[in-house]
């Protein structure tokens, strides 16, 4: 576990505490605890792990044993809260085991949360949806703001960098430095990439599910989301991608075709611009006409409008 990720944001006391906990995890002898007594944490962890992956790990554990114990913290009621080891617990349950080796820590919730976030935010096997939420949770934790406040803050900072707003408060500037450093340490990305990937939070629920269950990339998810207003066709495309493992290019072609077909179905009014132009000219010229000429123009236009109304009424029946 890399607790060094906290070095730019923790106080000296907290840094020492984090290092001590890291050392303790390495030194404490694991003990067998009942799986039924392990509770899930309140922090966002994983939304999906494939049954195949759990089965594969279970078979590996069955043959070679558990390489690393899980990490939990002891709760006052005698139960435990999981800090690290979700998939390992699922694998033990798959094997029908009632107990699992665990490093049991006596730490407060904030320390447990810090360790959990540090572990999860750096995992390479998380899908893009879980990875984004993990990073968002991490920023929320270190900035002591809820997730919506963090999103609002990073967008404001980015608008400042882009020149769209002129000033930031000292607190916002400090937060911006923390965010940039944190994102770089977590995944080597920057503020622009993080904001761009926030789009994942707004894609259709079926697409979010595909990201979690099938490991779709951010770019593939955003591409399919372009047809979210055509739910049946989106559903068909999602299934086709899953069944046939379509490439990004193939998906782009299908999305383009669907959007093109929908655009062709919308019959454009060929006279829309003409009517708009006539209205502009009438508004410009009519007020400046002499009274006699104004009446003449009114009479001619009224006659032409009546002819148009009469023509259209024939097709409304």
Secondary structure, DSSP 4 states (H G I P E B T S, - for coil): --GGGGTTTS-HHHHHHHHHHHHHHHHSPPEEEEGGGEEPPSS---S---HHHHHHHHHHHHHH--SS-EEEEE-TTS-EEEEE-HHHHHHHHHTT-SEEEEEEE---HHHHHHHHHHHHHT-SSS-HHHHHHHHHHHHHHHHT--HHHHHHHHHHHHHHHTTSSS---HHHHHHHHHHHHHHHHHHS--HHHHHHHGGGGGS-HHHHHHHHHH---HHHHHHHHTTTTSHHHHHHHHHHHHHHT--HHHHHHHHHHHHHHHHHHS---TTHHHHHHHHHHHHHHGGGS-HHHHHHHHHHHHHHHHHHHHHHHHHH-
